[in-house]
Each structure stands twice: as structure tokens, then as C-alpha cells.
Amino acid sequence: ISLWPGILESIWDKHSVTAATPPPSPTSGESGDLLSSLLQSPSAAKLLNQPIPILDTESEYICSLALECLAHLFSWIPLSTSITPSLLTTIFHFARFGCDTRVRKMSSVNGSSQNSVLGQERGRLGVLAMSCINELMSKNCVPMEFEEYLLRMFQQTFYLLQKITKENNAHTVKSRLEELDESYIEKFTDFLRLFVSVHLRRIESYSQFPVVEFLALLFKYTFHQPTHEGYFSCLDIWTLFLDYLTSKIKSRLADKETVLNRYEDALVLLLTEVLNRIQFRYNQAQLEELDDETLDDDQQTEWQRYLRQSLEVVAKFPVLQDNLEVYLGLQQFVVTSGTGHRLNITAENDCRRLHCSLRDLSSLLQAVGRLAEYFIGDVFAARFNDALTVVERLVKVTLYGSQIKLYNIETAVPSVLKPDLIDVHAQSLAALQAYAHWLAQFYSEVHRQSPEQFISLVSTALEAITPLISSKVQEKLLLSACHLLVSLATTVRPVFLISIPAVQKVFNRIMDTSAQRLPDKAQVLVCRALSNVLLLPWPNLPETEQQWAVRSTNHASLISALTREYRQLKSNAILPQRKVQLEDTKVIIHQTLSVLEDIVESISGESTKSRQICYQSLQESVQVSLALFPAFIHQSDVTDEMLSFFLTLFQGLRVQMGVPFTEQIIQTFLNMFTREQLAESILHEGSTGCRVVEKFLKILQVVVQEPGQVFKPFLPSVISLCMEQVYPIIAERSSPDVKAELFELLFRVLHHNWRYFFKSSVLASVQRGVAEEQMENEAQFSAIMQAFGQSFLQPDIHLFKQNLFYLETLNTKQKLYHKKIFRTTMLFQFVNVLLQVLVHKSHDLLQEEIGIATYNMASVDFDGFYSAFLPEFLASCDGVDSNQKNVLGRNFKMDRDLPSFTQNVHRLVNDLRYYRLCNDSLPPGTVKL
């Protein structure tokens, strides 16, 4: 490591002598105060202010190689005294190449490609030097004697940060950053992230390190980034800093004020600037460039990502928005026209200002919603008044929007202003929904004392929601209202909810079959909310005051109204239906089952009483579904929905359904899914048919996991269905459809029903090794294991990983590899398959997992592995001669520990591949010695 610094220093010194000294800059005095405070040394500051030398091409090439070698060394050697101060200083000299814009200017002025290449090479030296620095920075384990070096590194890097962010007459900060190499900026941002995440806690205690001045530089660097990605990366750094500050305050509560006072100015400045950046009022030019239509891989538009990243920083602050005046003042501009209400704002400039204001208000409402978590839990009482102010204003805004129906108002620019008004209204509802947990905590605090204020908030919120539950309201706004209603019914659960006229109005609308049905998503959400109002236990009340009898009757009436048309289908199920009639029937089935499935899913984790009432209400509809199932067995879209419903029932209401009816359902399904029907579903009905079979297998997974003896009689039928009917259809198909679910079912059969195959007695377990466990159903067990083995020969890496995990789990829990049948007839077949997979490199991503599994299998019988299996395996290998096979065998050491064994396996595999490659590349007729 001492070689490279010598080379770098000699090249630097050689060219520094010949570098022309530029005239003093008129702004050069600006760096004095901060630089000297950072470096604590006038000589060091002077050294870093020396002009950067011009290197010839050969010197640049040698320096780049030296820096690459250093970066590689730093990636694995520990921090030690071999990394000297002079080495660090030399690296920082080269890091300055990255923030020097002179050569770029020269190349653009002179226009020669040689100068351009020269500029790129010099920039690359800066990037390589920063890579070296970041390798050192990424090490969390810092010896005491190295901390001083670390401090010096930070001081020198922040000199570079100051240089990058310095403004003068010729440059703005942003134009300077735009001129620098993009890779250099990325490396520099990585450095800042590592400093804050790994070392800030260590360095902050040094009095000679000015943290607040560093934050000022980071602020300038963040808000002058030339790209969105660069800006997002810097916001991530601020998030890390705020997390660090939060944890520091929590650990030093007595010192909290001192810590906050130290950083208060910086934090206020950060918050203000981030909020300004998401508002058109302050940042219109940049925000208008953002794409709000194209979705990325995370299903977000560029605008949504920009807003989300910004709000994640805002969410770290207890801040309130104050931008409602324009929105709340719109009422005075609403006039009545012949066709309805119109917004009397028509001047182009006024419309543009209103558009920007509404977009800003929408963003700020999202910010307020994101802050909800900072008002609940331990700080509820301390921040109660602030939260109450926020919630009251949100309730006021939502009610205002619903009362004057801004979403239906005609505007001068409908394509722009109408979506803006709808978005603000929807965001106000979503922001209020975010405070549902605060409302629930408020309710638990006041329910026995004076709940008038709480009742007023909830009642007013419901007055805002009710007018929006209509098929005539735009879906975005309708869904926001529905989600808020669900949160009030599910999270807050006030006892008086059902007696509020607004809620009764929604009940009447949903139960009125003559009313126009809501869009599917909204209908499901509203029905979930109304069902939860009746099913979920009221908080803070004993069981005797829950009024279950009345609520049960009301719930039965609700479900009866929702399923009236569906239950009438039973009488026509066996009659042949015309095409139009069939389509109408399908619509009824889809609409009803989507609602019922959601209701069951929403209470599946609730109390026994809630689930009992739910099943009592649903019982007739469940029986109708079972009666309809055979009639629609050839309609895969209907079967798919029915099985989804039954799967949810099995997962949530299995106990309530009772054993006899559950048996009837399973038997019906087993009878209907004949081999012909399964083949039709899998082979001829595409993805829908496969989904049907997958859901059927998921239902069986639930059944075979059930403890006790109730469903054990179904095991032979389930295994027979899997191995004799489903498996033959899918075994040779390359498509992964159905396979994952089938093998999960087989795993569940083995894992939860081990005694179906291995009758272990207490005596046998006490005298382990003396008596072998009694084996039953051996043929079925062998068939299942053979199917697992076959799956390892197929290219699907996800299935391979899943099944390898299942075998390893069975070995960990049940000692699968030690069982006599596995040990004597299957063990080395599996090892052979795993080794062949490694040799063929077909599943290289799973090398480690395959190596461990091979060890676990071989360790059952190491003697057999080394004496019999390994020679046989090598003998069967084609593409290598006998001499090479002998070398491979000798090189495989007889180690019995996991690390050495897996290392030997991977060496064997690599050597075998190497020999084959060499042999294949020999010309024909070559004589091998």
C-alpha cells in the first residue's frame, strides 16, 4: 500500500512545479473563515488552494490505475496505520480534479476532441479519488487511533463541498454543479450520505468540527442539484439526519432544548425550502416540467414521486399548513346559471393563479395527512390542541367542499380547474382519514366524560361524506369518501355511529335495490363499512353492553338486502340459460360475491362473536353458492370468483361453518374436479382456468393444516387428487402455473400430517436409533418425493428455490433426510440432481442454498458419500477423461464441516466445468496424454 501513494505524490509534485499560478481571484477571500474553521490549519488550507496541475496523458493513465488499485485495497483492508495522513492528503488532491471546471471550459472553447477527452480523463481522476474516499467512509468499525485521520478526511472533503457550492460573479451554485461530471456528483452525494449515516454521531462531539456550517453547505448543495435524482438523493440524506436527531433527542431528553436550539435555524430553513419546492407559487417552472401521466415501475408518475419524496422529509416535522384561504373563499364566486352552478372566475391570469393555488393546497393537504402519526401514542396529550386544530380545519374543509359541491361546478377552464377542485376535495378527505387513529385515541380518552366535542367532529365528518356516496360523483372523490367512512367504522368505531342520520341514510341507500348501484370498488367499501358498524365490538364497553342481539338482526337484514337477487338464482341454476341471461347472471354473481368476500375478509381476525354473527347472516348465501357451483363448473370466470369466496370463508370462518358443512363443501369440490375437468381448466382455459385450480389447491392447503382428526379422512383423496390427477397434467409443462400451489399443498400434507406416513411411538423416540419408525402409505410418500426431485430438473428458478426450502424445512422439523426410506432409496439421487444443477449453471443464483442442502443430505451418511457416491458420480461424468476424474476425486477433501464441504463442492463443480471446456476446445484427433 506504500507503493501507490509514492507514485501519485511524485506525479503530482512533478506537474505542480510546471503549473502556472493564476492571478488571485477577486473572491478568493470568501473562503477564509469557514475553510480555516474546517481545517484548523492555515497551511492545510493553503495547500488545498494550490492550482491543480495539468497532467500529460501517460501520467493521467498511471494515476487512474493507482487510484483504482487503492479503491480495491480499501474495499477489504481494515482501517489501520498503513493509511497515513500523507496518503489521505494525496487522494484529496486528486479528488479536486472532479470539482475543477476550467478544463471543461477550455475544451468547449477550443472545440478540439483532444481537449474534450482530456477534460473527461481529468474528471475521471476526481471520480476515482472519491471512490477511494467512499470505500474508507463505508467502514463502521473505526479504531481509536484512526479517528483523527477520519476527522481530517471530513475536513478536507468539506473544503471540496465549500468549493463546489461557492457562488461568485461568474457562477451560480447550480451552474457550477451542472458543469461537473455527473458521476462525480453521484460519488460526492454518496460521501455525504455515508458521513451522515455512519460517522456523524462520532464526529459531532469534536469541537473543531463545525456541524451547523456543514449543514449550511449541505443545504446549498441540496437545493441547487441540477437533476431530480440528485435532489432525491440529497433529501434521503436529510431524512437520515432527521432520524439521527430524533433518536438523539429521545436518548437525551434532559438535554432536548439544547440540541433543538443548536439546529433550529437549519431545520426551519430546510422545512420552508422543501415545502416551497412542492408549491407552484414558488417553483412553478420546475413543477410544470414534471410528468404526471406516465407510470414508472412503482406505479408512480414523476410528479407523484417528487411529491412523495418531499413529503417524507416534511413528515419528520410537526408542521401545519396555512393555505386554505383561496379555497374557502371560492364560495363568493359561485353563481347560479341556467344549467347549475358556475365559478365566476374567467380571466386567464386569475384561472392560472387559482390552478397553482389549488395544486399547492392539494400538496399541503397530503403533507398534513403525512404528519398524523406525530400526534398519537405517548405524545397525544402534549400535542392534543395542535391536532384538534388540524382535525377541526380538515372537517371544515371537507364539509365546505361537499356543501357547495365544488366538484360539480362549471368553470372557465374545465379541463384544468375541475380536476383541481376534485383533487383538493379528495385530498382533504384522505388527510382526515389519516387522523382516524388520533380520533380513536380521542374517543378512548373522552367516552365516559364529555364526548360532545368528539361527537360533533365525527357527525360533521359524516355530513361531509354522505352527499358524496352517489354514482353521480366522480370516482376519485367517491372512493376517498368511502375510505374515510371505512376508517370511521373500523378504526374509530364510536357506539353512536349507527344512530347518526347521515349513516342511516347510507344504510337506506345501499339496502334500496331500486337505487342505482355504486361502481364496484365503492360498493364493496361502503358495504364493508356498514357491515363493520354492526359487527365490530365497540371499544371501551363490556360485553354486556354490546347490544349483539339487535346488531345481529340488523346485520342479517343488511346481508339479506345485498343478496336478494343472488339467492333467487338457486331455483334457476339447473335450467339451461340463454347467452344474454347467462351474462346477467354472471354480473349478479360477481357483484354479490365481491361484496361478501370483502365483508368476511375484513372480520376474519376479529372476535368470535363478530364472526358468528357474520356467518349466521351469510349462511343461506354460502349454501346457494355451493348449489350453484356445479352448474357453472365450465364457466371458469364464475368458478374463479366462487372459489375465491370459499377460500376466504375457509380462512376466516372455518370454525363457524362447522365440520359437517365443511366436509360437504370439500366433497363437492373433489367430485367436481375430475381429471377431465382439471385438464380442461389448466390446458384450455388459459390463466383464468389455472387460477381456478390454484384456488382449489389453496382451499385444500387450509384443510390439510387443520389440527385434530376431523379432516384426516380426506388425506388419501387429497394426495390422490394431487399425484394422480393434477401432477400428470402439469409435470411436463414448462409453464409455472399451478406448480407452486401444488407443491405447497404437498409440503403442507407432509409437514402437518407426518404421522400419516411415520407412526412414531414414544418408545421409538426414546430409543432413537434402536428401532426404526413404522412407515405407512409408503407408495404415496415415494411419489411425492419423486415429484419434488423432478421439479429440480426444470428451469423455473422460483419453483426450485421454493421446493428446496420445503425439503430443508422438513429435514429441520421432521428429520426427513434421516428417515430410512429417504436415506436408502432417495438420498444420493437428490445429491446427484443438485450437483448436476451446479455443473450446468442453470440456477447459479441459488449456489449457496444448493451447497448447504447438499451438505445436509451428505452429512446423513458421510461414509457412503465419500466411499460410494462420489466415485460413482465422477465415473458417470462425461466430457472428462479418467486421469482428470482421478484429479477431481483427489482434490475433494474429506471434510465434514459445512464451510469446508461447500467449498469443496464448488471447487469440484468449477474444476469439472474447466476440464470440459478445455477438452471441448481441443481440435479433432488430438492425442491426450
SVG drawing of the C-alpha trace seen along z (x, -y; Angstrom):
<svg xmlns="http://www.w3.org/2000/svg" viewBox="-87 -41 96 93">
<polyline fill="none" stroke="black" stroke-width="0.4" points="0.0,0.0 3.0,-2.3 3.8,-2.0 0.8,-3.8 1.0,-7.0 4.6,-7.4 3.7,-7.2 0.8,-9.6 2.8,-12.1 5.7,-12.1 3.5,-12.7 1.6,-15.5 4.8,-17.2 6.4,-16.9 3.5,-18.6 2.8,-21.1 6.2,-22.7 5.3,-23.4 1.7,-24.5 1.1,-28.2 0.0,-30.1 -3.2,-32.0 -3.8,-35.6 -5.6,-36.0 -9.3,-35.7 -11.3,-38.8 -13.5,-36.4 -10.7,-34.3 -11.0,-35.9 -14.5,-34.4 -13.3,-31.0 -11.2,-32.3 -13.4,-31.9 -15.2,-28.6 -12.2,-27.0 -9.9,-27.8 -12.6,-26.6 -12.9,-23.3 -9.2,-22.7 -7.9,-24.2 -4.7,-24.8 -3.7,-27.8 -1.0,-25.6 -3.5,-22.9 -5.9,-25.4 -3.1,-27.0 -2.1,-23.5 -5.7,-22.8 -5.9,-26.2 -2.9,-25.5 -3.8,-25.3 -4.5,-21.9 -1.6,-20.7 -2.1,-19.8 -1.1,-16.2 0.1,-14.6 -1.9,-11.6 0.6,-8.9 0.6,-10.4 -3.1,-10.5 -3.3,-6.9 -0.8,-5.8 -2.7,-7.9 -6.1,-6.3 -4.6,-2.8 -3.1,-3.7 -6.4,-5.1 -8.3,-2.0 -5.9,0.2 -6.2,-1.8 -10.0,-1.7 -9.9,2.1 -7.5,2.3 -9.6,0.0 -12.7,2.2 -11.3,5.0 -8.4,3.9 -9.3,2.6 -8.6,-1.0 -5.1,-1.0 -1.9,-3.0 -0.9,-1.9 -3.4,-4.5 -1.3,-7.6 -2.2,-11.3 0.0,-12.0 -1.9,-9.3 -5.2,-10.9 -3.9,-14.3 -2.7,-13.0 -6.1,-11.3 -7.8,-14.6 -5.5,-16.4 -6.8,-14.2 -10.4,-14.5 -10.1,-18.2 -9.9,-17.2 -13.6,-16.4 -14.7,-19.9 -12.4,-21.8 -14.4,-23.3 -11.5,-25.0 -10.6,-22.1 -14.3,-21.6 -14.5,-25.2 -11.2,-25.0 -12.4,-22.0 -15.7,-23.6 -14.0,-26.9 -11.2,-25.2 -13.6,-22.7 -10.9,-20.1 -11.8,-16.4 -8.4,-16.0 -9.2,-18.7 -12.6,-17.2 -11.1,-13.7 -8.5,-15.4 -11.3,-17.1 -13.2,-13.7 -10.0,-12.0 -9.3,-14.6 -12.9,-14.4 -12.4,-10.6 -9.5,-11.1 -11.8,-13.0 -14.4,-10.2 -11.8,-7.5 -10.4,-9.6 -13.9,-10.0 -14.4,-6.2 -11.3,-5.7 -12.7,-8.1 -16.1,-6.4 -14.5,-2.9 -12.9,-4.3 -16.1,-6.1 -18.2,-2.9 -16.3,-1.3 -18.3,-1.5 -15.5,0.1 -13.1,-2.8 -10.1,-2.2 -9.5,-4.9 -6.2,-5.8 -7.8,-6.3 -10.5,-8.8 -8.1,-11.8 -7.4,-10.7 -11.2,-10.4 -11.7,-14.0 -9.0,-15.2 -10.8,-13.4 -14.1,-15.1 -12.4,-18.5 -10.7,-18.1 -13.9,-16.8 -15.9,-19.7 -13.3,-22.0 -14.3,-20.5 -18.0,-20.8 -17.4,-24.5 -15.5,-24.9 -18.4,-23.3 -21.1,-25.4 -19.3,-28.7 -21.1,-31.5 -19.3,-34.3 -19.9,-36.7 -19.1,-34.1 -21.1,-31.2 -24.3,-30.3 -24.1,-27.2 -26.4,-25.4 -24.4,-26.3 -21.3,-25.1 -22.9,-21.8 -24.2,-21.4 -20.6,-21.8 -19.3,-19.0 -19.2,-15.3 -22.4,-13.6 -20.5,-10.6 -18.5,-12.9 -21.7,-14.5 -23.1,-11.0 -19.9,-10.0 -19.9,-13.2 -23.5,-12.6 -22.6,-9.1 -19.9,-10.5 -22.3,-12.9 -24.8,-10.0 -22.1,-7.8 -20.9,-10.7 -24.4,-11.4 -25.5,-7.7 -22.2,-6.2 -20.0,-8.9 -22.0,-11.9 -22.6,-10.6 -18.8,-10.1 -17.7,-13.4 -20.3,-15.7 -18.7,-15.6 -15.4,-17.2 -15.5,-20.9 -13.3,-21.6 -15.8,-20.2 -18.5,-22.9 -21.6,-20.8 -24.0,-23.7 -21.7,-25.2 -21.6,-21.8 -25.5,-21.7 -25.4,-25.1 -23.2,-23.8 -25.4,-20.6 -28.4,-22.9 -26.9,-24.8 -25.7,-21.6 -29.2,-20.0 -31.3,-22.9 -29.0,-23.5 -28.9,-20.0 -29.2,-20.0 -31.3,-16.8 -34.3,-15.4 -32.5,-12.2 -29.7,-14.2 -32.2,-16.2 -34.0,-13.0 -30.6,-11.5 -29.9,-14.7 -33.4,-14.5 -32.6,-11.0 -29.5,-12.4 -31.7,-15.0 -34.1,-12.2 -31.1,-10.3 -30.0,-13.4 -33.5,-14.0 -33.7,-10.3 -30.4,-10.7 -31.6,-13.9 -34.8,-12.3 -33.0,-9.3 -30.5,-11.7 -33.3,-13.8 -35.1,-10.6 -31.9,-9.4 -31.1,-12.8 -34.5,-14.1 -32.9,-16.3 -30.7,-18.0 -33.5,-18.2 -33.8,-22.0 -30.0,-22.5 -30.0,-20.1 -33.0,-21.7 -31.7,-25.2 -28.5,-24.3 -30.2,-23.1 -33.4,-25.1 -32.5,-27.6 -31.2,-24.9 -34.4,-22.8 -36.8,-25.7 -34.8,-26.7 -34.9,-23.1 -38.7,-22.7 -39.5,-26.0 -37.5,-25.3 -38.9,-21.7 -42.4,-23.0 -41.7,-25.8 -40.3,-23.3 -43.7,-21.4 -45.7,-24.6 -46.4,-26.2 -46.4,-29.6 -42.6,-29.3 -41.4,-26.7 -43.8,-26.8 -41.3,-26.4 -39.7,-23.2 -43.0,-21.6 -44.6,-22.2 -41.8,-20.1 -42.8,-17.0 -44.7,-14.3 -48.0,-13.4 -49.2,-10.7 -46.5,-8.1 -46.2,-5.4 -42.8,-4.1 -42.0,-0.6 -43.5,-1.6 -46.8,-2.7 -46.0,-6.4 -45.8,-9.3 -42.8,-11.6 -44.9,-14.2 -46.2,-11.7 -42.6,-10.5 -41.4,-14.1 -44.2,-14.9 -43.8,-11.7 -40.0,-12.1 -40.5,-15.7 -43.3,-14.7 -41.2,-12.0 -38.9,-14.9 -41.8,-17.1 -43.2,-14.2 -40.3,-14.5 -41.5,-17.9 -44.5,-18.8 -45.7,-21.5 -49.2,-22.7 -50.3,-24.2 -51.9,-27.6 -53.1,-27.8 -56.9,-27.4 -58.0,-31.0 -58.2,-30.9 -60.2,-27.6 -62.5,-28.6 -63.1,-32.0 -64.3,-30.4 -67.9,-30.4 -68.3,-34.1 -67.5,-33.5 -70.1,-30.7 -73.1,-32.0 -76.3,-30.2 -76.6,-29.6 -79.2,-28.0 -77.7,-24.6 -76.5,-24.6 -73.7,-26.4 -70.8,-28.2 -67.5,-29.6 -67.4,-33.2 -63.6,-33.4 -62.8,-33.8 -59.7,-35.9 -56.9,-33.8 -54.4,-35.1 -56.9,-34.5 -57.6,-31.0 -53.8,-30.3 -53.3,-31.6 -56.2,-29.6 -54.9,-26.4 -51.5,-26.9 -53.1,-27.7 -55.3,-24.6 -52.4,-22.3 -50.4,-23.7 -53.3,-23.2 -53.6,-19.6 -49.9,-19.0 -50.1,-20.7 -53.1,-18.6 -51.0,-15.5 -48.3,-16.9 -50.8,-17.4 -52.0,-13.8 -48.5,-12.5 -48.0,-14.2 -50.8,-12.4 -48.5,-9.8 -46.8,-12.6 -50.0,-13.3 -50.8,-9.8 -49.3,-7.4 -47.3,-8.9 -47.4,-12.5 -51.2,-12.5 -51.9,-14.7 -48.9,-17.0 -49.9,-17.8 -53.7,-17.4 -54.5,-21.1 -52.4,-21.2 -54.0,-18.0 -57.5,-19.2 -57.0,-22.4 -55.8,-20.4 -58.7,-17.9 -61.3,-20.7 -60.0,-22.5 -59.9,-19.4 -63.5,-18.6 -64.5,-22.2 -62.8,-21.9 -64.4,-18.5 -67.9,-19.8 -67.4,-23.0 -66.5,-21.1 -69.5,-18.8 -72.0,-21.5 -71.2,-23.9 -70.5,-20.9 -67.3,-22.4 -66.8,-19.0 -69.9,-19.7 -69.4,-23.4 -68.9,-24.7 -65.6,-26.5 -64.0,-28.7 -61.2,-26.1 -63.0,-22.7 -60.1,-20.5 -57.8,-22.1 -59.8,-23.6 -62.4,-20.9 -59.8,-18.1 -58.0,-20.6 -61.2,-21.1 -61.9,-17.4 -58.4,-16.6 -58.4,-19.2 -61.7,-17.7 -60.4,-14.2 -57.1,-15.1 -59.0,-16.8 -60.9,-13.6 -57.7,-11.5 -55.9,-13.8 -58.8,-13.5 -58.7,-9.7 -55.1,-9.8 -56.2,-11.1 -58.5,-8.1 -56.1,-6.7 -56.0,-10.1 -59.8,-10.1 -59.8,-6.6 -57.4,-7.7 -59.5,-10.8 -62.6,-8.6 -61.0,-6.3 -60.0,-9.3 -63.4,-11.1 -66.0,-8.4 -67.0,-8.3 -66.7,-12.1 -67.8,-14.8 -67.7,-13.4 -69.6,-16.3 -66.6,-17.7 -65.8,-14.3 -69.4,-13.6 -69.5,-16.9 -66.3,-16.1 -67.5,-12.7 -71.0,-13.8 -69.8,-16.7 -67.3,-14.5 -70.2,-12.1 -72.3,-15.0 -69.4,-15.7 -69.2,-12.1 -72.9,-11.2 -73.6,-13.5 -70.6,-12.0 -71.8,-8.4 -73.5,-8.6 -73.0,-7.1 -73.1,-10.6 -69.9,-11.7 -66.5,-11.3 -64.9,-8.0 -61.7,-9.6 -63.8,-11.7 -66.3,-8.9 -63.5,-6.4 -61.9,-9.0 -65.3,-9.4 -65.7,-5.6 -62.3,-5.0 -62.9,-7.7 -66.2,-6.0 -64.5,-2.6 -61.9,-4.1 -64.5,-5.7 -66.4,-2.4 -63.4,-0.2 -60.7,-2.2 -62.7,-4.7 -65.9,-2.6 -68.0,-5.0 -71.0,-3.5 -73.3,-6.2 -72.4,-5.8 -75.5,-3.8 -77.8,-6.4 -76.4,-9.3 -78.9,-10.3 -76.2,-10.5 -75.2,-6.9 -78.8,-5.7 -79.2,-7.5 -76.3,-5.4 -77.8,-2.2 -81.2,-3.0 -79.4,-3.8 -77.5,-0.5 -80.4,1.6 -82.7,0.0 -82.4,2.3 -84.2,-0.2 -81.3,-2.8 -78.6,-2.9 -75.7,-0.7 -72.4,-2.3 -69.3,-1.4 -67.8,1.9 -65.0,0.6 -67.1,-1.9 -70.0,0.6 -67.5,3.0 -66.1,0.3 -69.4,-1.1 -70.8,2.4 -67.6,3.2 -68.1,0.0 -71.8,0.7 -71.1,4.4 -68.3,3.3 -70.6,0.8 -72.8,3.8 -70.1,6.5 -67.1,4.9 -67.1,4.7 -67.4,1.2 -64.3,0.1 -64.3,-0.8 -67.5,1.1 -68.0,4.5 -69.6,7.5 -72.9,6.9 -73.3,3.5 -72.5,4.5 -76.2,5.0 -75.3,8.1 -78.9,9.2 -80.1,6.0 -76.9,5.7 -77.2,9.3 -80.8,8.7 -79.7,5.6 -76.8,7.3 -79.0,10.2 -81.3,7.6 -78.3,5.9 -76.9,9.1 -80.4,10.2 -80.9,7.0 -77.5,7.2 -78.0,10.9 -81.7,10.8 -81.1,11.3 -78.2,13.8 -80.3,16.1 -83.1,16.2 -80.6,17.7 -80.7,21.1 -84.1,22.0 -82.9,21.4 -79.4,23.0 -80.2,26.3 -82.0,24.8 -80.1,24.1 -79.6,20.3 -79.6,18.2 -76.5,16.2 -77.9,12.8 -79.5,14.3 -76.2,16.0 -74.3,12.7 -76.9,11.1 -76.5,14.0 -72.7,13.6 -73.0,9.9 -75.1,10.7 -72.7,13.4 -69.7,11.1 -71.3,8.1 -72.6,10.2 -69.6,12.4 -67.1,9.4 -69.0,7.7 -69.5,10.9 -65.9,11.9 -64.7,8.5 -67.0,8.5 -65.7,11.9 -62.1,10.9 -62.5,7.7 -63.7,9.5 -61.6,12.7 -59.2,11.5 -61.9,10.2 -63.6,11.7 -65.6,15.0 -68.9,13.2 -68.3,11.0 -67.6,14.0 -70.6,15.9 -73.0,13.1 -71.3,12.7 -71.7,16.4 -75.3,16.5 -76.1,13.7 -74.2,15.3 -75.3,18.9 -78.0,19.0 -75.8,17.3 -73.0,19.8 -75.4,22.7 -76.7,21.1 -73.0,20.7 -72.4,24.4 -75.6,25.3 -74.7,23.0 -71.1,24.3 -71.7,27.5 -73.9,25.5 -71.0,23.1 -68.1,25.6 -67.4,25.0 -67.5,21.2 -64.0,20.6 -64.6,16.9 -67.5,17.7 -65.8,20.7 -62.8,18.4 -64.9,15.9 -66.8,18.7 -63.6,20.4 -62.2,17.0 -65.2,16.6 -64.9,20.2 -61.2,19.7 -61.9,16.6 -64.6,18.4 -62.2,21.3 -59.6,18.9 -61.9,16.7 -65.0,18.6 -63.9,22.2 -64.9,22.8 -68.3,21.1 -69.2,23.2 -68.9,26.4 -67.5,29.7 -70.5,31.4 -70.9,28.4 -67.2,28.1 -67.0,31.8 -69.9,31.3 -68.1,28.4 -64.8,30.3 -66.5,33.5 -68.4,31.4 -65.2,29.9 -63.4,33.2 -66.3,34.7 -66.4,31.8 -62.7,31.6 -62.3,34.8 -59.2,35.3 -61.1,34.2 -62.2,31.0 -58.7,30.3 -57.2,30.8 -59.8,28.5 -59.1,25.8 -55.3,26.0 -54.8,26.7 -57.7,25.0 -58.9,22.1 -55.7,20.1 -54.8,18.1 -58.4,18.0 -58.6,21.8 -55.2,22.1 -56.3,19.6 -59.4,21.7 -57.2,24.8 -54.8,22.8 -57.6,21.5 -58.9,25.0 -55.5,26.2 -55.3,23.2 -58.5,24.4 -57.1,27.8 -54.0,26.3 -56.2,24.8 -57.9,28.1 -54.8,30.3 -53.2,27.8 -56.2,28.2 -55.1,29.8 -57.0,32.7 -58.6,35.7 -61.7,34.1 -60.4,33.7 -57.8,36.6 -60.2,38.9 -59.8,36.5 -56.0,37.0 -56.0,40.1 -58.3,38.3 -56.3,35.0 -53.0,36.9 -54.6,38.9 -56.0,35.8 -52.5,34.2 -50.5,37.1 -52.8,38.9 -54.9,36.1 -53.1,32.7 -49.4,33.6 -49.5,35.7 -51.1,32.7 -48.6,30.1 -45.4,32.2 -44.1,31.8 -45.5,28.3 -42.8,25.5 -45.4,23.0 -45.1,22.4 -48.9,22.1 -50.4,24.3 -47.0,25.9 -46.1,23.6 -49.6,24.1 -49.4,27.9 -46.0,28.3 -47.1,26.1 -50.1,28.3 -47.8,31.4 -45.5,29.8 -48.4,29.0 -49.6,32.6 -46.2,33.8 -45.5,31.1 -48.8,31.1 -49.6,34.8 -46.2,36.5 -47.8,39.3 -49.9,40.3 -46.6,41.6 -44.5,42.2 -46.1,43.7 -43.7,42.6 -44.2,44.1 -42.9,42.7 -40.7,45.8 -39.2,45.4 -38.4,41.7 -36.7,42.5 -34.7,45.4 -33.9,43.4 -31.5,45.4 -32.6,48.7 -35.9,49.1 -36.9,47.6 -40.1,45.7 -43.0,47.6 -43.7,46.5 -47.2,46.3 -48.5,45.1 -45.1,45.6 -46.1,45.5 -47.7,42.1 -44.7,40.7 -42.3,42.0 -44.5,40.5 -44.4,37.1 -40.6,37.2 -40.2,38.2 -42.3,35.2 -40.0,32.9 -37.0,34.5 -38.4,34.0 -39.1,30.3 -35.3,29.7 -34.7,30.7 -36.9,27.9 -35.7,24.4 -38.1,22.5 -35.8,21.0 -38.6,19.8 -40.1,23.3 -36.6,24.7 -36.0,22.3 -39.4,22.9 -39.1,26.7 -35.5,26.8 -36.7,24.7 -39.6,27.1 -37.2,30.1 -34.8,28.3 -37.8,27.3 -39.0,31.0 -35.5,32.0 -35.1,29.4 -38.6,30.1 -39.0,33.8 -35.5,35.2 -36.6,36.1 -33.1,37.0 -32.6,39.4 -35.7,41.5 -34.8,45.0 -36.8,44.8 -35.2,41.5 -31.7,42.5 -31.6,45.8 -33.5,45.1 -33.5,41.3 -30.7,39.5 -28.0,39.8 -30.4,39.3 -31.2,35.9 -27.5,35.1 -26.8,36.2 -29.5,33.9 -28.2,30.9 -24.7,31.4 -25.8,31.7 -27.7,28.4 -24.5,26.7 -22.4,28.2 -24.9,27.0 -25.1,23.4 -28.8,23.4 -29.6,22.0 -26.5,20.1 -28.4,17.6 -29.1,20.4 -25.5,21.7 -25.3,21.1 -28.7,22.7 -27.8,25.7 -24.4,26.1 -26.0,26.1 -28.7,28.6 -26.1,30.9 -24.1,30.8 -27.3,31.5 -28.0,34.6 -24.4,35.8 -23.9,35.4 -26.5,38.1 -24.1,40.6 -20.6,39.1 -19.0,42.6 -21.4,43.5 -20.9,40.2 -17.1,40.4 -16.7,44.1 -19.6,44.8 -21.4,41.8 -18.5,39.5 -16.6,42.2 -19.9,43.2 -20.7,39.5 -17.3,38.9 -17.4,42.2 -20.7,41.1 -19.4,37.6 -18.9,37.4 -16.6,34.9 -13.6,35.7 -11.0,38.4 -10.1,40.9 -7.0,39.0 -9.0,35.8 -11.6,37.7 -8.9,39.0 -7.6,35.5 -11.1,34.3 -11.6,37.1 -8.2,36.5 -8.9,32.7 -12.2,33.3 -11.0,33.3 -12.9,35.5 -14.0,32.6 -17.1,32.9 -17.8,29.2 -20.2,27.1 -17.8,24.3 -15.1,26.7 -17.6,29.2 -19.4,26.5 -16.0,25.0 -15.0,28.5 -18.3,28.9 -17.9,25.6 -14.3,26.3 -15.3,29.7 -18.0,28.1 -15.7,25.4 -12.8,27.8 -15.2,30.2 -16.5,27.3 -13.0,26.2 -11.9,29.6 -14.9,30.0 -14.2,26.6 -10.6,27.4 -11.5,30.8 -14.2,29.3 -11.8,26.7 -9.2,29.3 -9.1,29.8 -10.4,33.2 -7.9,36.0 -5.8,34.6 -3.9,37.2 -4.5,36.9 -1.6,38.0"/>
</svg>
